Amino acid sequence: MNNPRPRSQRRRGIDVSELSPAEQEKFALRGETFVVAWSTLLLALLALSYCYSHQLLLLYGDAVAHMHIARRIIDSIEPGFRQMGSVWLPLPHLLLLPFIWRMGWWQTGIAGAFPSMAAYVLGSAGLYRLARQWLSPQLSLVAVALFALNPGLLYMQSTAMNEPLFLCEMIWAVLLLVEYRRELEADDHARASRLLTLCGVVLVGAVFTRYDGWIFAAFAWVIALLPMLRRDRWQTRTGGAFVLFTLMLAVAPLLWMGYCAKQFGDPLDFMRGPYSAKAIDARTSKPGAPHYPGWHSMPVAELYFLKAAELGAVIAQCANLLLVLALTGTAAAAWKWRKAGILPALLLWVPAPFYAYSIAYGYVPIFIPLWWPHSFYNVRYGMEMLPVFALALAFFVAWLAGVVKKRWPVVAPYLPWAFIALLIASNITLAKKTPLVLGEAIANSRSRVPYEAAYARGLAVLPANATILAYTSEHPGAYQQAGIPLKHTINESDYYEWTPALKNPAAAADYVITTDNDPVAKAVAAHPQGLTLMNIVCSTDQPCVRIYQSNRHAAGGSITQK
């Protein structure tokens, strides 16, 4: 028997016409979000194809290092969670585990793309859904056009960098908070409690992704608390969910500090240990030289951060304008929807004060080519402003359309499409001129990439089953390119083998590899017995690598250069 209703009203066995208007709206929103997700997935695949074919996946040294950490969790003398290190948080590395075990995916860097691509698609869909809480589909697409079409983000989502993941977590945490507060106002405590619990899970993910997430989660907790100040709500399911939400956010950072205390003897090793930002700054700062811009000056620090964010989002000619429009849009939204749950969306501004403080007092410099010292460093941090720029611009266009509608009602409906066209043109121009984050990757890999390639060629001639003593954290890309299983190395992450090996390098491994002034070089200088220098690899602006053969090497003979 034929159903007389149109197919558009029948989806997965649901008769849409029998739903309430609110339910019909939610049903339509799911369909729109689905279209955005699939569209951005296509963009993600196209971007990955381009970046892979142009060998761009491994330009960031941090991307190589992220995959190195993930790889050693499953491939080392002592595999396990103790290999996660102390400075970088663990979630990005754990998400890499299903992909990093394949040697080919590790070597090419494509293993790092899968989690980042998923985060990009989910973040884009979440941003659209967030904008739709207040705006029409056309206006919501303005936000998506700025965010999802950004060439810098399209590049980053093809790498193992964790920015796409954190952006996704920020967006979904805000979206879930908005929906939680609305359900709470509607007295739907069952749904409100589920949304709050899910928000807690996302925020725990943010806490285990970046330290920015710790501050972001703290502000999110305050915003979740405000509607709970009505005493009667504590007696509902939402009250219990809020207690669970609080415990989740409190325990997550404590777990990481407990891990650092157990593994490294200091719960704050990530802040003051040998690999912390403070320690890196101390090693790289020249005595008597001026400190980086923004040091102990939050206004200057804020300027550098916001300029990096602007230059990464739009063409340089519109950089200052974007910030003005974003602030105007935020103010307009805060006024227009002050009673419609807009408060959680203001969380997206948290990176601005966080990075101003981090630059000024947290040993986290940002260099942009436009200003002194006219170079690239940490410009990718500016990407955290992409969600708020995108959403606030959509709010601005909504406000502008309202103003225009009063005088030129025929023009107002075309404003969103005009802005989308401008954003497409801006992103095309950005892509042609090289996105800021890709410029950073290229600039900072010019000496590292050929050096690690030469280092890898030196490693490739070693016997397949040879044991290697080496400090691998500084240039893990060489081992990645050479395809050497990390379980064949004794390195600084092998806590029980490392220290004894440094006391007698020749007895510890078949081959001993040093770079200038690293711990193995110092050990060889102190205990050179039984070692024969076989090869030296040097490169401009990089330390020299020396490969020694141990007299314990059972195969005998010399190394023949390929």
C-alpha positions, 0 to 999 in steps of 0.5 A: 500500500502506497504512503500518500505523504511526500518522501520528505516527510518520511525519514527512517520510519518517522512521520515528520508531520506527526511531530510537534513543531519543536521536534520537527525543528530538531529533526531538520537541524539533524539533517542540516548538520549531517549535510555540513558534516559530509561536506566538510569530510569531502573538504578534509579528504581533498586537503589530505590528498593535496598535503600528502602528495606535496609531502606536507604532513611531517613539516611540523616537528611537533607533529613528528614528536606526537607520533613518536610518543604514540608509537613508543607506547606500543613499540619500545623496550618498555611499552605502555602508558609510562611512555606518554611523557610528562609535558604533552597531555595524553589524549592526542597520543591515545587517539593515534594508537589505532593508526600508528601501529602500521609502519607505513602510516607512521613513516608517511605521517598519514596516521596523524591525519585520521584523528585530526580529520575526525575532529575537523569534521565534528568541529565544523558540524558542531559549530553549525549546530551551535550557530543554529541555536540562534541564527538561520541556516544561511547565517550559520553557514557564514560561521562555517565558511570562515571556520571550515574553509580556512586553509590553515585549519585544512592543513592542520587537520591533515597532520598530527597536531592537536589544534583541530582536536581542541577546537572541536572540544571547545565547540562541542563543550559550548554547544552542550552547555547551551542545550543543557541550560535550555533543557533545564529551563524547560524542566526536562531534567532527564535530558539536561542531566544527560547533556551535562554529563556528556559535556563533562566527558568533552571537557575531560577530553579538553583537559587531557588535550591541552593545558588551555583546556584546564582554564576553559573547563574551569570557566565552563563549570562556572557557567554550568553552575549558574542555573543550578543556583535555584535550590529546588534543582538540586533535588532533581536528576540534574543535581546529581549530574552536576555533582558528577560533572564537578568530580569529572573536572576536578579529578582529570587534572589530578590524575595527570599530576598523579601520573607525573608524580609517579613517573617523574617524581614531581606532580608539576613536572610539566610546568618545571621539568626539563621539557617544560616551556620554562626549561626550554626558554632558559636553554634557548635565551641568550644571556643579556639578550632582550626577552621575547615580545610580550614578556611580562607585558600582557597588553603586548602579549595580547597584541601578538596573540590576536594578530597571529589569530587575525592573520591566520583567519583572513587576508592581512588587509582585513585582519583588524576589521575581523576583530572589530566585526567579531567584537561588534557581533559578540556585543550585539549577540550578548544584548539580543539573546541575553535571555536566550542562553548566549552566555556559554558562547562567550567561553569561546573568547577564553583563549584571548586572556589565556594566551596573553597571560601565557606569553607574558608569564608562562614562557610561551612566545609567539613570533609573527613575520609582520612584527619583531623579531620577524619570524615564525614561532607558535603562530598556530596558537592563534587558531584557537580564535577561529571558532569565536571569530566565525560565530561572532562574524555570523552574529554581526551579519545577523545584526547588520541584516536586521539594520538593512532590512528596515531600509532595504528589505529586498537586500537583507536576505542576500547579505549572508551570501555576500559575506560567504562569497567574501570569505571564500575569496579571502580563503582562496587568497590565503591559500595562494599566499601560503597559510600562516601555520603552513608558513611556520611549518615550512620556515621551521623545517628548512634545516630539520627535514634534510638533516633528518633525511640524512640522519635516516640514511645513516640509520638505514645501513645498520643491520635490521636487528641491531640494538641502538643506544640513542637520545631520540626525542630531539630528532625522532623523524630520522627513526620514523623515516628509516622505519626502525622499530623503537623496540630496537633502541635504548632511549631516554624513555626506557627508564630502567635501561637508560641510566645503566646504558649511559654508564657503559655504552659499548656494553649496552647496544650494538650501535651508539648514536650521539648528537652534539652535547646530548646525554649519549655524547656525554656518556661516550666522552666519559666511557669511550672504550669499545666504540669505533666511529663509523659515520658522521652526519652534519647539516647546516644549523643542526648538530652533528650525528656520530654513529659508533659501532660497539665491539659487542656487535655480533655480526662483525664487519663494517658498515657499507654506505648505501 
